[in-house]
Amino acid sequence: MKVSWPTMSADDAAEIIQHNDMVAFSGFTPAGSPKALPAAIARRANALHQIQQPFQIRLLTGASISAAADDALSEADAVSWRAPYQTSTGLRQKINQGQVKFVDLHLSEVAQMVNYGFFGDIDVAVIEATAITSDGRIWLSSGIGNAPTWLLRAKKVIIELNHYHNPRVAELADIVIPGAPPRRNSVAIFHALDRVRSSVRADRSA
């Protein structure tokens, strides 16, 4: 399907992200997490630091991301705050030295805390997808994580298309955004073949 969304390189997309932005990455571990944008953000940070301009982001994820992504951002001194989990040796050292603030919490609590506004606004969400339609349906790749919540809460969204995966990989997932407790309804799956939905949506008018 023809995509009518603006397209750009990873480096151009990184220009959208500003100093001190709250940035949320899709995925759960390396699966479904952005592959090109972290390196592009690190390059942007290095370039700005060379001309004595500040650039660091606050980074939210669904779990860990790839160590390579966290390593690149850490080496570029591009992260000032991180939650909820990471596996990068370099970033862990900066956290232990007090150079990066870190919120260590249960992964299942992150989306709910974002919905409650405990972490403030999400300025930019970076979402890996296999396809996106002109009406805003997004087919996620091999890891869902908190991407549905990021898409609801982010002021801006960058979709990183990964054509390695067939878009039908999204059919392996059933995506549900539960309501707030204590009025949270049951998931509407009652039979083996019941489905909720396999895609998420971005609002083009926002």
C-alpha positions in Angstrom: 0.0 0.0 0.0 1.3 3.4 -0.9 2.4 5.4 2.1 1.5 9.1 2.2 3.4 9.9 5.4 6.5 12.1 5.2 9.7 10.0 4.8 13.2 10.9 5.8 16.6 9.4 6.7 17.4 8.4 10.3 19.7 11.4 10.6 17.0 13.8 9.5 14.5 12.2 11.9 16.9 12.6 14.7 16.8 16.4 14.1 13.2 16.3 15.3 14.4 15.3 18.8 15.5 18.3 21.0 17.6 18.6 24.1 15.9 17.3 27.2 13.0 15.7 25.3 11.3 12.7 26.8 11.8 10.0 24.1 10.1 6.6 24.2 11.3 3.7 22.2 9.1 0.8 21.1 10.0 -2.9 21.6 10.7 -5.3 24.4 14.4 -6.2 24.7 16.0 -5.8 21.2 12.9 -7.3 19.6 10.8 -4.5 18.1 13.1 -1.7 19.3 14.4 0.9 16.9 17.6 0.0 15.1 18.7 3.1 13.1 17.4 6.0 15.3 19.5 5.3 18.4 22.7 5.6 16.4 21.4 8.7 14.6 20.6 10.3 17.9 24.1 9.5 19.2 25.6 11.1 16.1 23.4 14.2 16.7 24.6 14.4 20.3 28.3 14.1 19.3 27.9 16.8 16.7 26.2 19.2 19.1 28.7 18.5 21.9 31.6 19.3 19.5 30.2 22.9 19.2 29.6 23.1 22.9 25.8 22.8 22.7 23.9 20.7 25.2 22.0 17.6 24.0 20.7 14.8 26.1 17.4 13.0 26.1 15.3 11.3 28.8 14.7 7.7 27.6 11.7 5.5 28.3 11.5 1.9 26.9 9.3 -1.2 27.4 12.2 -3.2 28.8 15.9 -3.2 27.9 16.7 -2.3 24.3 19.7 -3.6 22.4 23.0 -3.1 24.3 24.4 -1.6 21.1 21.7 1.2 21.2 22.2 2.0 24.9 26.0 1.8 24.4 25.9 4.2 21.5 23.8 6.7 23.4 25.8 6.4 26.6 29.2 6.8 24.8 27.8 10.0 23.1 26.7 11.3 26.6 23.2 11.5 25.0 21.1 10.3 28.0 20.4 12.2 31.2 17.5 10.0 32.5 16.6 6.4 31.9 13.7 4.0 32.8 12.8 1.2 33.4 15.6 -1.2 32.6 18.9 -1.5 30.7 21.7 -4.0 30.1 24.5 -1.7 28.9 27.7 -1.8 30.8 28.7 1.7 29.8 25.3 3.1 30.8 25.2 1.2 34.0 28.5 2.7 35.0 27.2 6.2 34.3 24.1 5.4 36.4 26.2 4.1 39.3 28.5 7.2 39.1 25.4 9.5 39.3 25.9 10.9 35.8 22.6 9.4 34.5 19.4 9.4 36.6 17.7 6.0 36.6 14.3 4.8 37.6 14.3 1.1 38.3 10.7 -0.2 38.4 8.7 -3.3 37.3 8.2 -3.3 33.6 4.5 -3.9 33.9 4.0 -0.6 35.7 5.6 1.7 33.1 2.6 2.2 30.7 0.2 2.8 33.6 2.5 5.4 35.2 2.8 7.1 31.8 -1.0 7.2 31.4 -1.2 8.7 34.9 1.2 11.4 33.9 3.8 10.5 36.6 6.7 10.9 34.1 5.4 14.0 32.4 4.8 14.3 28.7 6.3 12.1 26.0 7.8 14.5 23.5 8.7 11.9 20.8 7.9 8.2 20.4 10.2 6.2 18.1 8.3 3.1 16.9 9.7 0.2 14.8 7.1 -1.1 12.4 6.8 -3.3 9.4 4.2 -1.2 7.6 2.0 1.9 8.0 -1.1 2.7 6.1 -2.3 6.1 4.9 -5.0 6.1 7.5 -2.6 5.7 10.4 -2.7 1.9 11.1 0.8 0.7 12.2 1.9 -2.9 12.0 4.5 -3.5 14.7 7.4 -5.9 14.3 8.7 -8.6 16.6 8.1 -6.9 20.0 5.2 -4.8 21.1 6.3 -3.5 24.5 4.7 -0.2 25.4 4.3 1.1 21.8 0.5 1.3 22.0 0.7 3.6 25.0 3.5 5.7 23.5 1.4 6.3 20.4 -1.5 7.5 22.5 0.6 9.8 24.7 3.4 11.2 22.4 3.3 14.6 21.0 5.3 13.5 18.0 5.8 10.1 16.5 8.7 8.7 14.3 8.0 5.4 12.6 11.2 3.4 11.8 10.2 1.0 9.0 11.9 -2.4 9.2 11.3 -4.2 5.9 13.2 -7.3 7.1 10.0 -8.6 8.7 6.9 -9.5 6.7 4.0 -7.3 7.9 2.1 -10.4 8.8 4.4 -10.9 11.8 2.1 -8.5 13.5 -0.7 -11.1 13.4 1.2 -13.0 16.1 0.3 -10.4 18.5 -3.0 -9.3 20.1 -2.9 -5.7 21.3 -5.0 -4.6 24.2 -4.8 -1.3 26.1 -6.6 -2.0 29.4 -8.5 0.7 31.3 -7.3 2.2 34.5 -7.8 0.1 37.7 -10.0 -0.5 39.6 -12.5 -0.3 36.6 -10.4 -2.4 34.3 -12.5 -4.7 32.1 -11.6 -8.2 31.1 -9.8 -8.9 27.8 -12.5 -9.7 25.2 -11.0 -13.1 24.3 -13.4 -16.0 25.1 -12.6 -18.6 22.4 -9.5 -20.0 20.8 -10.0 -18.0 17.6 -11.0 -14.7 19.1 -8.8 -11.7 18.3 -8.8 -8.2 19.6 -6.5 -6.4 17.1 -3.1 -6.8 15.5 -2.3 -3.1 14.6 -2.1 0.1 16.5 -3.0 3.6 15.2 -1.4 7.0 15.1 -3.5 10.1 14.8 -2.5 12.2 11.8 -4.4 15.2 13.0 -2.5 15.5 16.3 
